Amino acid sequence: MTPEPLEIRRLSYADLPQVIAIERRAFPTPWSLAMFVLELSKPSGICLAAVREGTIVGYLVCSRYERVWHVMNVAVDDRMRREGIATAMLGRLFAEADGPGAQYTLEVRASNAAAMALYEGFGFRHAGLRRGYYHDNHEDAVIMWRVVEGGDGHEWVPDDQRVARRSGA
């Protein structure tokens, strides 16, 4: 049976009860309601909901700090993973926010190979570690960056890419 079409739209305050339910199932240290309210209140952020048959099945929270977009939270209902929902939300984020020189960063658990592969598919690259970043088990976070070419030449580039650019690799 083919799943119903997926709608990607702006996340609203009214969506938060469903978001909190997914968040609690998805993460060992879930965000509080106040954290989501704070992110939704930022005018420069992009918060998206993935909706199927009127029900929230995933969400994405991205904040903008100066010239850098920080992907803060991406989650999909645990019963609907591997259906392209996170891919659709990231695609919508980049459709809205990309432009010459756009920069994105995020942290992901070092053990979350599936998420890292997803992000790498969108052009994110490893840029370092935050040791003991996650409070529940002190797991390291992999820092990832994505830079859209064509900026003013002042975009941040991870050290390994800077060396490769200088050497012509």
N, C-alpha and C positions, 0 to 999 in steps of 0.2 A: 504494500500500500504506500502510495506517495504521500510524504508529509505535506501539510498545508503550507502555503507560501509564507515566507518569513518577511515581516515588516521591520525595518530599522528606522527608529524615530528618536526624537529627543526624549530623554528621561525626565519625568516630572515628579513632583513631591507626592502625588497620588500613587505613583508606582512603588514607593518605598516599602510598604508592607511585603510585597512580593519579592523585592530586591533583598530585603533583610532575610527572608526565608531561604533564598538561594545562597546568600553570603554565609549563613550559619552552617549550611551543609557543605560549602565549598572550602572553607578555610578554618584551620585550627584556632586562629585568633581573629575572629571576624571584626569588621568595622562596626562601630556603633551607629545608631540612627543619626546622632549628632554629626558624625563624620560625613555621612552622605548629605545631610542638609547643608553643611558648610560647603561641600564641593558643588552642589547644585546652585548655591547662592552666588558663586563666582561668575561674573559676567563674561570673563574671557575663556572659561572652560568649555569643554565639549563632553556632555554626558549623554550616552546613547542607551536605548532599550531595544532589545530584540524581542519581537512579539509574534506569537503564533497562536491563532484561534483565540485572540483576546487575552492571552496569558503571557506574562513576562517569562522568557526562557533564557535570557542572558542580559548582561549590561556591561558597559564600559565607562570608566571615568578617566578623563584626561584634563589636566590643568595646564595652563600656560604661565610660565615664569619668564618675564622678559622675552627673550627670543626662542626659548626652548619649551617644547611640549613635553610634559611628564605623564606618561601613561601610568596611572595610579592603581587601577583596579580593573581587571577583566575577569568575568566569571560567566559560566554557562551552567544551567540546571544539570545536575549530575546524571539525570535520566536521559539527557539529550546531547551529550558530548559526542564529538566526532561526526557531527552532522553539518559542519561548515558555519556554525553560528558565530564563533569567535572570528573566523575569517571574514564573514560578512560585516561584522561590526568594525573590525580594523580597516577594511576596505572603505567603509563609509567615513571613518575618522580621517583617513588620508585624502579622500575625495574632498572633504570640507576644509582641511587644514593645510594640505600640501601647497607649496609654492617654492620658488627658487630660494635655496638656502634654508628651508625649513629643517628644524632639528627636533629629534625626539629622543627621550631616554626612558628607561624603565629598569626595575629590578625584578629578578625572577629567582625562585629557589634553585640552587645548584642541582638539586635532584630532579627538577621538572624538565626532563629532556623533551617531552612533547611540546610544552610551551615554548622552549627555546627554538625548536625546529619551526614552529609556527612563526615566531618573530623573525627568524633568519630568512624565512620565505618572503618576508616583506622588506628585507634589506637591513635588518638590525644586525649589528656585529658586537661581539664581546669586547668590553672595554675595561674590565677589571672586576674585582670582588669587594663586597662589603662583608668582612668577617663577622660571624655571629649575628647577622642582621635580624634574623627571625627569633622573636622572644620565646616561642613555644619550645623550640629545641636547639636554639643557637646555631641553626644552619646558616651557611654563607649564602649571600645573594650574588648572583651574576649581574653586573651592570652591563646594559646593552644600549647602544646608540644607533640611530638611523639619521643620516644626513641626506637631504635632497640636493643634488648638484645644481649649480647655476646661481649661487648666492653672490654676495659682494666680496667673497674671498676671506671673510672673517669667521666662517663657521668653524665650530669645534670639530676636530678630527682626532680619533683615538691614536695613540702613539704608534701602534703597529701599522695603521694606514698611512700615517704621516711619513714613516720611513719608506714604505712601499711606494708612495707617490714620488718621493725624492729620488729613489733608485730606478724609477720608471717601471716598476713591477706592476 
